[in-house]
């Protein structure tokens, strides 16, 4: 009679933990940056770099900002489901989203007068709705909390210093992707 082969159990209790991710977003109706981070207990604090960075811009055929927001949201959803995020049995997902704030300054009033702040707030609401649909936790992070008044060039330099120029090149970080990565680094405690 052949010997019964015993099934080997993993010595690593975390090995069988399903993939979990964090998403960080720099929202915008004219362009949105998205970064996806590994949320595995070992990787969240140890691995500094995201696993994927994307930038979405709406096609020129859309004139209404609502249509642009929906198209961007569709791209975000497709990317997330491509990573298994929002699928059945997938837990531990968080979306950190840069959240707009009104500044009562001359520049802040000029931006508010154009309706840009309202459109950006709408985009954040659409992303929040997507999170509800995907059973993902939505965590708004006000701009003043994660970067304050830092210009994009300083944010970019900090990210390159933290991740390294080669990693940034491999991730193909561009435009809105820099702030998406910055939001994620802030959430991890590295910005």
Phi, psi and omega in degrees: 000127182295148178292141177283127180272124179279141177285131179278135176264146179292141175277350182256104182296339181275349185301322185268010176290131180296153178303133176229146185227159167242146180241134173238139188227138168252097186282152175186145181284334178266348178180139182229133176261143182224132174232138180245132185238144175286128181257008179304139184310324180285329188269332188304312180266332184282311183273119185276326188277147174289163178271343181202142176225131180225157172229131179243131173237138182289153179291157184290345182292340181270129178258323182279137182296332178297320179291322178296317180298319180295317180298315178298317180298322177298319178296317179300314180299315180299317179296315181298313180293331175297333176267002181086005181282134178085004179273162182304134177077010182261117184243175173071032181260137177229144173244117175264118186239126174301132185243131184289152176226145175273130175249125182278066177234173178300316179294318179297320179291325178294319178295316180297324181294334180279347183087000182298321180295321178295318179295320179293320177296320177299315180300318178297322177296320178297317178294323176298320177295321177298319179298318178300315180298321183272003183057046182243140179286129180258120182238102178285135178238110180301143180306317184297334182280323186264329180224349180062232182262014183298131176287159184304324181296322179289319177302314180301314180297319178297319181293316179298320178296320183285314186267334185096144183298320181297314179298317179298320178294317179297323179281349180055048181288131179211164178031248185291344178296329179299313180291326177298317178293320178299317178299316179296317177297321177299314181297328179277350181087021183248004184260000000 
